[in-house]
Amino acid sequence: MTSPQDPHKHTYSHVNGTVEELLDRLAVAELCKGWPVYRDASEWKNYRSLFSEEATVWTSTFSFSCKSSIMIKTNTQSLPCQQPGQAPKQ
């Protein structure tokens, strides 16, 4: 239980940490900020830079995950994103 005299038993800091922890948090923050900004602005080169070649993405737009390169192609060519082996939608 917390009180005005002792509001928290533990001190949490999201600024402190090892260099590795700080870099991990920075990478996550950049992904969270870059994903919607680059996608909505159609800045595909910048968007692509957020992911490795092997990355798969999951969005509410699609009901399954697909490779980031497929999602970029889908968005730039207005094609439906398809699961591997799925026939194109007509």
Helices and strands as residue ranges (DSSP letters): H 19-40, H 44-48, E 56-57, E 66-67, H 68-77
